[in-house]
Amino acid sequence: MSETQIVTGFLSALEDLDVDRALTYAAPEIVYQNVPLPPARGLAAVEKTLRAMSRYGSGFEARIHNIAANGPVVLTERTDVLEAGAWRAEFWVCGTFKVEDDRITLWRDYFDWTTFLAASAKGLGGVLLSALNARPRTPRKTTAA
């Protein structure tokens, strides 16, 4: 399997919310970081992070716009879609993956916090709008003239 196939297989497993399958693509010494947050180092730490994401999230999509490999390094330019119940946020992400011996040893995602926060606010607005539209309406009392 090529480095690109390993990365797309990994992202596909995450889209299926299949943490166990995703971890089969990861090396024991994997480092995962959403820059500028602190990195998760090692398979156990990455597994803990992914399980927390799948516990609180109800959906994930990685729309890959561009992908390029240079030896063991794979770069992805994509739109990530996060869902948690009715909340949904879409935002641009650039990911760097390093693949050694058919396993991902580095996964580092870069995204713009302002764009992420705006997408989150838009998702919250959608939740509120759905809740308002779902409320049962009580008929107004009319008075006879």
Summary of the structure (lengths in Angstrom):
residues: 145
radius of gyration: 19.8
end to end distance: 79.7
largest distance: 83.7
contacts: 385
relative contact order: 0.16
helix: 37%
strand: 40%
